[in-house]
Structures are given as C-alpha cells and as structure tokens.
C-alpha cells in the first residue's frame, strides 16, 4: 500500500511505484473514478492508445484465486479488437463525471 500526503493547496504527489505501475509521465492526466464510495485512479489514455493488458488482467484474477478460462481470454481478446466499446465507455465516464470542464 502506498500513501500520499495532501498539501494545503490540495496537491498530491503520486508515489513513484504507483506512477510506474500506471505508466504515468510528466504532463499525463489521470481520472478519479468513484464506485460505491471508493475512488480509483486511472491514466487518462487517448482513445487511439487504449489497450488492455490481458496477461495483467489474468495475473490480477489469479491473485484473487480466480482462474481464467480459454473462453474468458478469447472474449477479452475480442473486446480488445473492438475499440468502439472502449471509446463508448470512456465517453460514458467523461459524461458522468464531467471530466474536462
């Protein structure tokens, strides 16, 4: 677990390990997404650069003792090829949270 301390101006320094894991670099933007009272931070990736790391998802599921099947991996690869689905999801999140206003 990583901890960041907020300044009096509301600024946070994202810990190096977190920046590395998210692939963040100077000037990158992040989204804060709320779900059931918890907030998640994700890199704001241009639609053209959206990719799903299927191996990473499989590893995350394995850490939760959830086994991935070939059918699940096939589905994930199909979703990866279907960029429209991801673009519409980003548009939905942007609209819901009024990101960029």
Backbone as JSON, one array per atom type, in Angstrom:
{
  "sequence": "XXXXXXXXXXXXXXXXXXXXXXXXXXXXXXXXXXXXXXXXXXXXXXXXXXXXXXXXXXXXXXXXXXXXXXXXXXXXXXXXXXXXXXXXXXXXXXXXXXXXX",
  "N": [[0.84, -1.16, 0.0], [0.5, 2.22, -0.79], [1.04, 5.59, 0.31], [-0.03, 8.95, 0.1], [0.47, 12.38, 0.87], [-1.61, 15.18, 1.28], [-1.16, 18.55, 0.23], [-1.58, 21.95, 1.48], [-2.72, 23.2, -0.63], [-4.21, 21.31, -1.86], [-2.84, 19.48, -3.38], [-1.33, 16.42, -4.45], [1.41, 14.17, -4.28], [2.02, 11.59, -6.34], [3.04, 8.43, -5.4], [6.17, 6.99, -6.44], [6.23, 4.19, -7.18], [3.53, 3.78, -7.76], [3.14, 5.6, -9.87], [4.81, 4.42, -11.74], [3.55, 1.9, -12.07], [1.15, 2.73, -13.2], [2.07, 3.81, -15.5], [2.63, 6.52, -15.72], [3.76, 9.73, -16.75], [5.49, 12.91, -16.73], [3.22, 15.53, -17.16], [1.1, 13.91, -17.91], [-2.4, 13.07, -17.64], [-4.81, 12.14, -15.14], [-7.67, 10.16, -14.27], [-10.16, 10.24, -11.77], [-12.16, 7.9, -10.52], [-15.24, 7.15, -9.1], [-16.7, 4.55, -7.25], [-19.11, 3.02, -5.5], [-18.45, 4.52, -3.18], [-15.7, 4.33, -3.05], [-12.64, 5.5, -4.49], [-10.97, 5.33, -7.6], [-7.92, 5.58, -9.32], [-6.95, 6.24, -12.59], [-5.0, 6.2, -15.55], [-5.46, 8.74, -17.93], [-6.0, 7.89, -20.99], [-5.48, 8.54, -24.4], [-7.97, 7.71, -26.83], [-6.97, 6.39, -29.1], [-4.76, 5.13, -28.11], [-5.67, 3.22, -26.37], [-5.42, 0.17, -24.73], [-5.74, -3.17, -23.66], [-4.24, -5.03, -21.21], [-4.12, -8.16, -21.35], [-2.72, -10.27, -20.17], [-2.01, -9.06, -17.77], [-4.5, -8.68, -16.6], [-5.26, -11.34, -16.26], [-3.29, -12.14, -14.43], [-3.97, -10.52, -12.26], [-6.5, -11.56, -11.63], [-5.73, -14.12, -10.92], [-4.38, -13.6, -8.56], [-6.5, -13.18, -6.94], [-7.42, -15.67, -6.64], [-9.0, -16.49, -8.77], [-9.61, -18.33, -11.49], [-8.7, -18.07, -14.89], [-10.34, -18.87, -17.92], [-9.99, -20.4, -21.18], [-12.08, -19.51, -22.72], [-12.74, -17.09, -21.46], [-10.4, -15.63, -21.96], [-10.44, -15.53, -24.76], [-12.72, -13.98, -25.12], [-11.84, -11.58, -23.96], [-9.82, -10.88, -25.75], [-11.34, -10.44, -28.06], [-12.8, -8.23, -27.21], [-10.71, -6.43, -27.0], [-10.06, -6.04, -29.64], [-12.26, -4.66, -30.42], [-12.48, -1.6, -30.51], [-14.42, 0.34, -30.42], [-16.17, -0.24, -28.31], [-14.61, 0.41, -26.08], [-14.13, 3.11, -26.54], [-16.72, 4.14, -26.3], [-17.21, 3.58, -23.62], [-15.34, 5.21, -22.32], [-16.35, 7.68, -23.14], [-18.79, 7.6, -21.79], [-17.92, 7.62, -19.08], [-16.59, 10.07, -19.07], [-18.73, 11.82, -19.56], [-20.39, 11.25, -17.35], [-18.84, 12.09, -15.16], [-18.24, 14.64, -15.82], [-15.72, 15.25, -16.85], [-12.98, 17.28, -17.71], [-14.19, 19.74, -17.67]],
  "CA": [[0.0, 0.0, 0.0], [1.25, 3.48, -0.87], [0.34, 6.7, 0.94], [0.34, 10.29, -0.36], [0.01, 13.42, 1.79], [-2.12, 16.34, 0.55], [-0.67, 19.86, 0.64], [-2.63, 22.92, 1.78], [-3.33, 23.59, -1.92], [-4.95, 20.17, -2.4], [-1.99, 18.73, -4.3], [-0.77, 15.14, -4.0], [2.49, 13.58, -5.04], [1.72, 10.17, -6.52], [4.27, 7.68, -5.14], [6.89, 6.51, -7.64], [5.78, 2.85, -7.56], [2.2, 3.92, -8.35], [3.34, 6.23, -11.18], [5.39, 3.4, -12.63], [2.53, 0.9, -12.36], [0.15, 3.34, -14.08], [2.72, 4.3, -16.71], [2.48, 7.98, -15.74], [4.91, 10.57, -17.0], [5.22, 14.34, -16.57], [2.21, 16.08, -18.08], [-0.04, 12.99, -18.09], [-3.6, 13.35, -16.86], [-5.42, 10.97, -14.53], [-9.08, 10.21, -13.94], [-10.55, 9.71, -10.48], [-13.46, 7.29, -10.75], [-15.87, 6.73, -7.85], [-17.59, 3.39, -7.3], [-19.53, 2.58, -4.16], [-17.75, 5.26, -2.13], [-14.24, 4.22, -3.19], [-12.16, 6.16, -5.69], [-9.91, 4.65, -8.34], [-7.17, 6.49, -10.18], [-6.53, 5.6, -13.82], [-4.37, 7.1, -16.51], [-6.33, 9.2, -19.0], [-5.32, 7.46, -22.2], [-6.2, 8.85, -25.63], [-8.66, 6.55, -27.38], [-6.13, 5.68, -30.06], [-3.75, 4.38, -27.38], [-6.3, 2.3, -25.42], [-5.07, -1.23, -24.88], [-5.98, -3.97, -22.47], [-3.17, -5.97, -20.98], [-4.83, -9.38, -20.99], [-1.89, -11.02, -19.23], [-2.11, -8.37, -16.49], [-5.81, -8.99, -16.04], [-5.19, -12.74, -15.82], [-2.47, -12.18, -13.22], [-4.77, -9.92, -11.18], [-7.52, -12.54, -11.26], [-5.05, -15.24, -10.25], [-4.09, -13.15, -7.2], [-7.77, -13.3, -6.21], [-7.78, -17.08, -6.76], [-10.0, -16.66, -9.82], [-8.94, -18.94, -12.63], [-9.2, -17.64, -16.2], [-10.54, -19.95, -18.87], [-9.72, -20.03, -22.56], [-13.24, -18.75, -23.18], [-12.6, -15.74, -20.93], [-9.3, -14.97, -22.67], [-10.93, -15.27, -26.11], [-13.64, -12.85, -25.01], [-11.03, -10.39, -23.71], [-9.15, -10.52, -27.0], [-12.36, -9.87, -28.95], [-13.07, -6.87, -26.72], [-9.54, -5.63, -27.32], [-10.16, -5.69, -31.06], [-13.44, -3.83, -30.6], [-12.14, -0.31, -29.9], [-15.64, 1.14, -30.24], [-16.68, -0.48, -26.97], [-13.8, 1.15, -25.13], [-14.36, 4.54, -26.77], [-18.03, 4.49, -25.73], [-17.09, 3.52, -22.15], [-14.63, 6.43, -21.93], [-17.3, 8.77, -23.33], [-19.76, 7.5, -20.69], [-17.25, 8.07, -17.86], [-16.35, 11.5, -19.23], [-20.02, 12.49, -19.4], [-20.87, 11.06, -15.98], [-18.04, 12.84, -14.19], [-17.99, 15.96, -16.39], [-14.26, 15.4, -16.94], [-12.5, 18.26, -18.69], [-14.91, 21.02, -17.54]],
  "C": [[0.89, 1.24, 0.0], [0.39, 4.59, -0.27], [0.88, 8.01, 0.36], [-0.25, 11.3, 0.61], [-0.41, 14.65, 0.97], [-1.54, 17.63, 1.12], [-1.86, 20.77, 0.95], [-3.34, 23.39, 0.52], [-4.08, 22.43, -2.57], [-4.15, 19.33, -3.37], [-1.46, 17.47, -3.65], [0.42, 14.79, -4.87], [2.19, 12.09, -5.12], [3.03, 9.41, -6.31], [4.86, 7.07, -6.41], [6.4, 5.13, -8.1], [4.41, 2.89, -8.23], [2.31, 4.55, -9.73], [3.88, 5.23, -12.19], [4.34, 2.38, -13.04], [1.47, 1.44, -13.32], [0.75, 3.83, -15.39], [2.61, 5.81, -16.85], [3.8, 8.67, -15.95], [4.51, 12.02, -16.8], [4.23, 14.81, -17.63], [1.02, 15.18, -18.33], [-1.19, 13.43, -17.21], [-4.12, 12.04, -16.29], [-6.9, 11.23, -14.3], [-9.27, 9.64, -12.54], [-11.98, 9.2, -10.65], [-13.99, 6.75, -9.44], [-16.79, 5.55, -8.11], [-17.85, 2.95, -5.87], [-18.73, 3.24, -3.04], [-16.24, 5.15, -2.15], [-13.83, 4.9, -4.5], [-10.99, 5.38, -6.28], [-9.23, 5.68, -9.22], [-6.7, 5.7, -11.4], [-5.91, 6.64, -14.74], [-5.39, 7.46, -17.58], [-5.6, 8.95, -20.3], [-6.12, 7.88, -23.43], [-6.8, 7.58, -26.24], [-7.78, 5.73, -28.32], [-5.1, 4.8, -29.37], [-4.33, 3.35, -26.42], [-5.91, 0.86, -25.74], [-5.41, -1.93, -23.57], [-4.84, -4.97, -22.36], [-3.82, -7.25, -20.44], [-4.02, -10.21, -20.0], [-1.96, -10.4, -17.83], [-3.43, -8.66, -15.8], [-5.82, -10.42, -15.51], [-4.4, -12.87, -14.52], [-3.24, -11.61, -12.03], [-5.84, -10.89, -10.7], [-6.9, -13.7, -10.5], [-4.73, -14.87, -8.8], [-5.33, -13.23, -6.32], [-8.27, -14.74, -6.21], [-8.94, -17.31, -7.72], [-9.26, -17.16, -11.06], [-9.56, -18.42, -13.93], [-9.29, -18.85, -17.12], [-10.16, -19.46, -20.26], [-10.85, -19.18, -23.12], [-13.16, -17.29, -22.7], [-11.51, -14.97, -21.68], [-9.7, -14.63, -24.1], [-11.85, -14.05, -26.11], [-12.85, -11.55, -24.82], [-10.32, -9.94, -24.98], [-10.12, -9.92, -28.01], [-12.69, -8.45, -28.53], [-11.91, -5.93, -27.06], [-9.6, -5.16, -28.77], [-11.33, -4.74, -31.33], [-13.25, -2.48, -29.9], [-13.37, 0.55, -29.65], [-16.2, 0.97, -28.84], [-15.92, 0.34, -25.94], [-14.02, 2.65, -25.3], [-15.69, 4.97, -26.17], [-17.98, 4.48, -24.21], [-16.39, 4.79, -21.64], [-15.56, 7.63, -22.07], [-18.33, 8.78, -22.2], [-19.16, 8.01, -19.39], [-17.03, 9.58, -17.91], [-17.63, 12.29, -18.99], [-20.49, 12.43, -17.94], [-20.14, 11.95, -14.98], [-17.66, 14.23, -14.69], [-16.49, 16.26, -16.46], [-13.91, 16.41, -18.02], [-13.23, 19.58, -18.61], [-14.35, 21.81, -16.38]]
}
